[in-house]
Amino acid sequence: MKPTLIVLAAGMGSRYGGLKQMDPMGPNGETVLDYSVFDAIRAGFGKVVFVIREDFAEAFREGVGARFAERIEVDYAFQQLDDLPAGFAVPADRAKPWGTAHAVRAARDVVAGPFAVINADDFYGADAYRVIAEWFAAHGGRDDRSHYSMVGYPLRNTLSEHGSVNRGICRTDAGQLLEDVEEVVEIARGDDGVARGKRLDGSILEIAPDSPVSMNFWGFTPEFFGQLEEHFRAFLEEKGGELKSECYIPTVVDDLISRGAADCRVLETSANWFGVTYPEDKPHVVESIAALIEQGSYPTPLG
């Protein structure tokens, strides 16, 4: 079975100031999403599922999804605040959804086989899709634990010069299996050039520039949805009453690894990552895509 690509596209991009998933970046009006789906198709993916908010579904279908309908199977899932396991309710004053793990959970009814997860506004590079597709082809079975994967990038290649970012900081063993992943928020270089961020408990962490980080490019098999449901229920029991608590994919994976329920291989890629967290990041993305076109990595127009 060809893998499915789940694209997390429910955010409006509050720091960016608009719906950056639809913002042209290529020379012929291509968006970052256009390049992501193009790379997925040529790597052998057979379906793409866009996780979006229902209130901009029509605009997204017409402005984004329709462009791919003739080249790959397209489906949609809605990340809804009240989409919770039985027995749980949304706190009265909560306005935002429950994080990236909740977004992946939204696709549980439209994904049947192996799947990758990406952010809609991140450019991961063609080689990243190739290495994860090769991993899917070589790791179809399950034994005493689930086997997952993640494309890793060095922290220094994922920071923004225009503000802080959130990253999953990874630690691996000699065999490139993930030992743990920690969600660290508000990461930025200080005046001394050192990158620091906040752990979820509020403590400050200094991070080496070559530390592998998760850019939310994951490879999973279908049993992940059941494991995610179990973790999400535990999360809601502990933090469901907090108005801004979020359940992150790296935290779910870290829990599975610590319990011996899964392992996760960190895949190395020669691709360059870049993203548009802030409006000031856009010129760099536009220039980087133009350079890749000049090198022959992409046709223009993308087609």
Rosetta blueprint (number, residue, H / E / L):
1 M L
2 K L
3 P L
4 T E
5 L E
6 I E
7 V E
8 L E
9 A L
10 A L
11 G L
12 M L
13 G L
14 S L
15 R L
16 Y L
17 G L
18 G L
19 L L
20 K H
21 Q H
22 M H
23 D L
24 P L
25 M L
26 G L
27 P L
28 N L
29 G L
30 E L
31 T L
32 V H
33 L H
34 D H
35 Y H
36 S H
37 V H
38 F H
39 D H
40 A H
41 I H
42 R H
43 A H
44 G L
45 F L
46 G L
47 K E
48 V E
49 V E
50 F E
51 V E
52 I E
53 R L
54 E H
55 D H
56 F H
57 A H
58 E H
59 A H
60 F H
61 R H
62 E H
63 G H
64 V L
65 G H
66 A H
67 R H
68 F L
69 A L
70 E L
71 R L
72 I L
73 E E
74 V E
75 D E
76 Y E
77 A E
78 F E
79 Q L
80 Q L
81 L L
82 D L
83 D L
84 L L
85 P L
86 A L
87 G L
88 F L
89 A L
90 V L
91 P L
92 A L
93 D L
94 R L
95 A L
96 K L
97 P L
98 W L
99 G L
100 T H
101 A H
102 H H
103 A H
104 V H
105 R H
106 A L
107 A L
108 R L
109 D L
110 V L
111 V L
112 A L
113 G L
114 P L
115 F E
116 A E
117 V E
118 I E
119 N E
120 A L
121 D L
122 D E
123 F E
124 Y L
125 G L
126 A H
127 D H
128 A H
129 Y H
130 R H
131 V H
132 I H
133 A H
134 E H
135 W H
136 F H
137 A H
138 A H
139 H L
140 G L
141 G L
142 R L
143 D L
144 D L
145 R L
146 S E
147 H E
148 Y E
149 S E
150 M E
151 V E
152 G E
153 Y E
154 P E
155 L H
156 R H
157 N H
158 T L
159 L L
160 S L
161 E L
162 H L
163 G L
164 S L
165 V E
166 N E
167 R E
168 G E
169 I E
170 C E
171 R E
172 T E
173 D L
174 A L
175 G L
176 Q L
177 L E
178 L E
179 E E
180 D E
181 V E
182 E E
183 E E
184 V E
185 V E
186 E E
187 I E
188 A E
189 R E
190 G L
191 D L
192 D L
193 G L
194 V L
195 A E
196 R E
197 G E
198 K E
199 R E
200 L L
201 D L
202 G L
203 S L
204 I E
205 L E
206 E E
207 I E
208 A L
209 P L
210 D L
211 S L
212 P E
213 V E
214 S E
215 M E
216 N E
217 F E
218 W E
219 G E
220 F E
221 T L
222 P L
223 E H
224 F H
225 F H
226 G H
227 Q H
228 L H
229 E H
230 E H
231 H H
232 F H
233 R H
234 A H
235 F H
236 L H
237 E H
238 E H
239 K H
240 G L
241 G L
242 E L
243 L L
244 K L
245 S L
246 E L
247 C L
248 Y L
249 I H
250 P H
251 T H
252 V H
253 V H
254 D H
255 D H
256 L H
257 I H
258 S H
259 R L
260 G L
261 A L
262 A E
263 D E
264 C E
265 R E
266 V E
267 L E
268 E L
269 T L
270 S L
271 A L
272 N L
273 W L
274 F E
275 G E
276 V L
277 T L
278 Y L
279 P H
280 E H
281 D H
282 K H
283 P H
284 H H
285 V H
286 V H
287 E H
288 S H
289 I H
290 A H
291 A H
292 L H
293 I H
294 E H
295 Q L
296 G L
297 S L
298 Y L
299 P L
300 T L
301 P L
302 L L
303 G L
